[in-house]
C-alpha cells in the first residue's frame, strides 16, 4: 500500500525503517510457498485482480507511517512474543495456552486493529504533520536535528505548533492498544484446525463475537478456549466473513 511520507536525509544514515509491515512479515511467510509467494486479491483494483506476490509486496506495507520507536520497540516486542506463541501452536495444535500466550495473542490482535485504524486515519487526512491545539512553543529545527531526536525516542513540535504524524501515530497506536486490551486482556484463546480447506488471511481484523485470527492456512485462533477441528463448510463461512470485512485485500496459500 502506497502512502505519502517524509523522506529521510540522504542515504538514511540513521537506518530508519521505511517499509513498515502492518501484517507481520513472519505471519505472511507462514502462508507462502517455496518461492516466498502467496495469492493476493486486491479489493481496490479493477475486477479485484488476483496476483502472486511475495511477503515484501507493497500491499503489505506502509511507508514510514509511525516513528522508529513504535517500529523497533513497541511493535517489535509484541510481534516477537506473538511469533513465539505461534511457533508453539504450529508445533502442537493441542498446545494448552498459558496466561502469557493468551496475552501475546491479545496484544498482537490489538496491534493489528490499531495499525489498521491508523492507516485509515492517515488515508482520510493525508498529512505529514498534525497540529496539536495545546499551548506549546515549537522550534524551527533542522532535518538532522529532527532525525537525531527520533533516534533518541523524542518528539518535537515545529515552528507551526505541529507534531510529526509519525510521532502522533506512535502515541495513537499505544493508546489504541491499551484501550483494546481492556477488552481482550482476559480472553482465553483457542484453536481451529482445518484438515482440508485453507483459511484466507484478511487485511482487516474481524470484530466482536466473530473474531477469527488465521496464523497458518490450516490453523486459526478464536477467543474461545479449546481446540476444534472444523469442516469445509466452517472454513468457507469464516473465509467469507473475513473477505467481506476486508477493505484492502485478502491472501491465501497458492495451491
N, C-alpha and C positions, 0 to 999 in steps of 0.2 A: 504494500500500500504506500503510495507516494504522499508526502506532505511537505509543505513549506517549512524550512528550518534554517537556523542561523549557521552559517559556515564557521568552522574553527579558523584559527590563524593558519597560515601556510604550513604544510607538512604535518599538521595536527600533532605537534611535539608532545602535548600532554596526553596523547593517546586516548582521547575521549571516544566512547563508543558511539558511532554514527548510526549504524543499522541495529535498531533495538527490536528484538522479537517480543511480540505481545502474547504469543503462544510459545512456550519454551522450545528451543531448538531440539533438545533431547526428547521431548514429547513427540514432536513431529517425526523424528527419526524412528520412533517405535512403529510408525505406520509405513515406513519406507521399504522399498525393495532393495535388491543388491546393488542397484545403481543410485541409491540415495534419492529415490523419486516416489512421489505419491500422485494420485489422480485428483486434481483440484477442479472444482466447478466454481467459476467466478460469477456470483449472483448479480453483479453490476455490469457485466459485459453483455454485448449483443447476443441474444439467444442463449444466455447463460452458458457460455463456452466452457468446455471441459478440456483440460490440458494436463500433461505430465510436467511436474515441477520438482525441484529439489528443496531440501529443508532450508535453503538460504534464499528462496524466491522472494521477490519484492512484495508479494501478497501477505507475507508473514511478518513484515517489519514496518515500523515507523522510523522516521529519521530524526533522531535526537529530540524526541518529544519531552522526555524528562531528563533531569540532570544526572551527572555521574554518580552522585551519592545514592540516588534511587536505584540506578542500574547495578552498581557494584556492591552496595551494602544491603539496603532494604530488600530488593528483589532477589538478589543472588542468594541470600541466606534462605529465603522462603523456597526458591526453586531447588536449591541443593538438598534441603531437608525433604522436600516432596519427592525428588527423584530417588532418594534412599528408600523411602517408603514404597514407591512404585517397584523398585528392584525386588523388595521382599515379596510383594504380591505376585509379580511375574514369576518368580522362582517357586512360589507356593500359593496358588489362588485360595487355598483354605486357610491361609495365614490369619491368625486372630490379631486384630489391631489392638494396640495399647493406646493409652491416652496421648502419648507423643505422636503416634501415627495419625490418630484422628485429628489432632491439632495441625499437623503438617498438611493434611489434605484440605482442611477447612481454610487454612491460610492461603494455600495455592488457589483455591476456588475464589476466595475473596480478592486476591490479587488479580486474577483473570477478570472478574467483574469490574474492579477499579480501573484496570487498563482500558477496557472497552469503553467505560464511562468517560474516561479522559480523552480517548480518541474521538468519540462522538462530540464531546465538548469542544475540542480543538477544531474539528471539521465545521462546526456551527459558528465558530468565531474567527478562525484563521488569523491569529495574532501572535507575533513573536514576543511581545511584551504585554503585560497585564497591568492596568492602572489599579493601584490599591488606594482606596479612599481613606487613608489614615494620615495623620499629621507627621510625616517623616520627610526630612530633607534629603533629597537624593544627591548623587555625586556624578560628575562628568568624568568617569574613569576610562582608561584606555582598554582596548580589547585584551591586551596582555594582562592587565590588572584584573579584568573580569574573569579570565580563564584561571589565573592564579587563585582567585577566591574560590572558584568552583573546585579546584583540586584540593582545597582545604575544607570543603563541605560548608562554605559560607555563601550566603545570599547577598545581594546588593540591590539598591534602587538607583536608577539612572536619574539624570537631571530633570526628567519629566515626572518623577514620582512613580515610575513603572518598575515592576519586578519582571525579570526574565520569566517567560512562560514555562521554561524548563524547571525553574525553582518552584513556580506555582504548582506545577503538576506533581512535583516531589511531595509537597505539603498535602495537596489534594488526595493523592493516592494513599498516603499514610493515613489520612483521616478516613477515607472510604473503607480501607481495610479494617480499621478499628471499629467503625460502625457495623460493617458486615459481620465481624467476629462476635458482636453482641448477639447475633442471631445464630451463628454457626459454631461457636466455640464448644458447645456441649453436644454436638452431633456425634453419633456413633455410626461410622460409615460401614457399608457392606459392599459385597462384590456380586456383579452379574457376569456370568461366564457363558459365552455363546460357543456352542460346539461346531456349528456350521457357518451361519451367516456372519458378516463383518459389520461392526459398528462404524459409522462415519464419525469424523471429528468436525464440529462446527466452529465458526469464527466467534460466535457469541455463546456465552453460557446460558443454560436454561434456568428457570426461577421457580420459587415457591415449592409447591408439592410435587413438581415434575422435574426435580434436579436429576440430571444424569451426567456423569463425568467420564467419558471414554479415556482409557490410558493405553490401550492397545486395540488392534482390530477385533480381538476376541474378548476383551475384558473392559468393563465399565464400572465405575463406582457410583453408589447411590446412598443417600443419607438414611439408610435403614440397616441396622446391624444384621449381619448374617451373610450367607452365601447361597446363591441360587443359580441354577442352570436355566438359561432362557431359550425359548423356541424361536424358530424363524419368524413367526408372526410377531413375537415380542420385539425382536430386533427391528423388524420393519416399522412397528409402532414407534419405538424410540427414535429411530433414524428420521422418520417423518417429523416427529416433534422437534428434533434438533435442526433439521433443514428448514422447517417453517419459521423457526425462531432466529435463524442466522440472517445477518444483513450484508455480510461481505462475501463469504464463501463457505464451502464445506469441502473436506477432502477425505479420501479413503485409500486403503491399500490397493495397489494395482494387482488385479487377479490374473 
